Amino acid sequence: MHFVEKEPKQKRSDFVEKLKSNKILRVPGAYNPLTAKLIEEIGYDAVYVSGGVMANDLGFPDIGLTTLQDVSTRSYLISRVTNLPTIVDIDTGFKSCKETVETFEEFGITAVHLEDQIERKRCGHLDNKELITTESMVKKIKECVASRKDENFKIIARSDAKSVEGIDKMIERCKAYVDAGAEIVFPEALHDEKDFEKVRKELSCYLLANMTEFGKTKLFNYKELEKFGYNIVIYPVTTQRLAMKNVEDGLRDIYANGHQNNIIDKMQTRKRLYELVDYEKYNSLDEKIYNFSTEGHEWWVMKLKKVCLE
């Protein structure tokens, strides 16, 4: 229905081939399906679904309150509209790693990442995180690996140990996670170049870098991260932050001025929206669906704005 050509199996195969390319994969977060379509159109390598974003979108803080159903349903809706691979944050595994992996694989997801915090987790860039033991995390990873049907469905191990136990202990944990079957490691909340380089030197697996804003990590250009030897960079909350800042600014402006004419130029036009949702393609289903023109819509908007400001 969404004119997506690739099946989940092909998306997973694409992801594996992209990882082998030695070029870093740039992966923005999508907080809804429409954002995922935009990510693909612009030319990014994959789509990311953040657990924190899912929680925030439901009005919750990122403290482990979302359920498997919450995250899997939204992830499915996001992944089905794009030909790109989709990576999903499954927090600590939602009670049963087996059920979680089976659900996300069935829903067409490409890869999931599991973290070594306790069940009532928190954002990886906050202080006073609590960890489960290395042995407990290893058991979870093995359960995830054993539960998948497609070997190209990738299990990513995230470790939050750097700020709790130090970088050396975190690296020890990550080596155990790789031995347990994780093919990609996500070292959370690294600080600077030295941290990134040290982790790369000590680990031989694929590595994921988190470029989240307002956190503990210096924000690097993707080319710098590629030079450090990282394989994936995610921008997990960026699109939600961009959207919510503009929504808030716009709502405050309308509340203060009584109209939206001052902010029309900050809005996505009707024409652009229809392009993004492939409105015209739905004529293949019914020729009466797209039997109108959007030409002139933007002209009238700008004319209205000019008149109101004069």
Long-range contacts (C-beta under 8 A, 24 or more apart in sequence): 2-80, 2-81, 2-278, 3-278, 3-281, 4-80, 4-81, 4-82, 4-83, 5-83, 6-83, 7-108, 8-79, 8-108, 8-109, 8-110, 9-150, 9-152, 11-79, 11-83, 11-84, 11-85, 11-86, 11-108, 11-110, 12-85, 12-110, 12-111, 12-150, 12-152, 12-153, 12-154, 13-152, 14-85, 15-46, 15-85, 15-110, 15-111, 15-152, 15-154, 16-152, 16-154, 18-45, 18-46, 18-85, 19-184, 19-206, 19-231, 19-232, 23-226, 24-222, 24-223, 24-225, 24-226, 24-230, 24-231, 24-232, 24-233, 25-231, 25-232, 25-233, 26-222, 26-233, 26-235, 27-87, 27-232, 27-233, 27-234, 27-235, 28-234, 28-235, 28-238, 28-239, 29-53, 29-234, 29-235, 29-236, 29-237, 29-238, 29-239, 29-240, 30-78, 30-239, 31-57, 31-239, 31-240, 31-243, 32-57, 32-77, 32-78, 33-77, 33-78, 33-80, 33-81, 34-81, 34-276, 34-277, 35-78, 35-239, 36-78, 36-79, 36-81, 36-82, 36-84, 36-86, 37-81, 37-82, 37-276, 37-277, 38-276, 39-82, 39-84, 39-239, 40-82, 40-83, 40-84, 41-276, 44-84, 45-84, 45-85, 46-84, 46-85, 46-86, 46-87, 46-110, 46-232, 47-78, 47-79, 47-82, 47-84, 47-85, 47-86, 47-87, 48-86, 48-87, 48-88, 48-89, 48-234, 48-235, 48-236, 49-74, 49-75, 49-78, 49-86, 49-87, 49-88, 49-89, 50-89, 50-236, 50-237, 50-240, 51-89, 51-90, 51-91, 52-89, 52-123, 52-236, 52-237, 53-236, 53-237, 53-240, 54-89, 56-237, 56-240, 57-240, 62-121, 62-122, 62-123, 63-120, 63-121, 63-122, 64-91, 64-92, 64-119, 64-120, 64-121, 64-122, 66-91, 67-94, 68-94, 68-95, 68-99, 68-100, 68-103, 72-100, 72-103, 72-104, 72-107, 75-104, 75-107, 75-109, 76-107, 76-108, 76-109, 79-107, 79-108, 79-109, 79-110, 80-108, 85-110, 85-111, 86-110, 86-111, 87-111, 87-112, 87-113, 87-156, 87-232, 87-234, 88-112, 88-113, 89-113, 89-236, 90-114, 91-115, 91-121, 92-117, 92-118, 92-119, 92-121, 92-132, 93-140, 93-144, 97-140, 97-143, 97-144, 97-147, 98-143, 98-144, 98-146, 98-147, 100-144, 101-143, 101-144, 101-147, 101-148, 101-153, 101-155, 102-147, 104-153, 105-148, 105-149, 105-150, 105-153, 109-153, 110-152, 110-153, 110-154, 111-153, 111-154, 111-155, 111-156, 111-184, 112-144, 112-154, 112-155, 112-156, 113-155, 113-156, 113-157, 113-158, 113-184, 113-186, 113-208, 114-140, 114-141, 114-144, 114-155, 114-156, 114-157, 114-158, 115-158, 115-159, 115-160, 115-186, 115-188, 116-157, 116-158, 116-159, 116-160, 116-161, 116-173, 116-177, 117-160, 123-215, 124-158, 124-160, 124-188, 124-189, 124-210, 124-215, 125-188, 125-189, 125-212, 125-214, 125-215, 125-216, 125-217, 127-163, 129-160, 129-163, 129-164, 130-164, 131-160, 131-161, 131-164, 131-165, 134-172, 134-173, 134-176, 137-173, 137-176, 137-177, 137-180, 138-176, 138-177, 138-179, 138-180, 141-177, 141-180, 141-181, 141-182, 142-180, 142-181, 144-181, 145-180, 145-181, 145-182, 154-183, 154-184, 155-181, 155-182, 155-183, 155-184, 156-182, 156-183, 156-184, 156-185, 156-186, 156-208, 157-182, 157-184, 157-185, 157-186, 158-185, 158-186, 158-187, 158-188, 159-185, 159-186, 159-187, 159-188, 160-188, 160-189, 162-187, 162-188, 162-189, 162-190, 162-195, 163-189, 163-216, 167-195, 167-198, 167-199, 171-198, 171-199, 171-202, 171-203, 174-199, 174-203, 175-202, 175-203, 178-203, 178-204, 178-205, 184-208, 184-231, 184-232, 186-210, 189-215, 189-216, 189-217, 190-216, 190-217, 191-216, 191-217, 191-218, 192-218, 193-218, 193-228, 196-220, 196-225, 196-228, 196-230, 197-228, 200-228, 200-229, 200-230, 206-231, 206-232, 207-231, 207-232, 208-232, 208-233, 208-234, 209-233, 209-234, 210-234, 210-236, 211-235, 212-236, 212-237, 212-238, 213-237, 213-238, 213-241, 259-308, 261-304, 261-305, 261-308, 261-309, 262-305, 262-309, 264-301, 264-302, 264-304, 264-305, 265-305, 269-297, 269-298, 269-301, 270-294, 270-297, 270-298, 271-297, 271-298
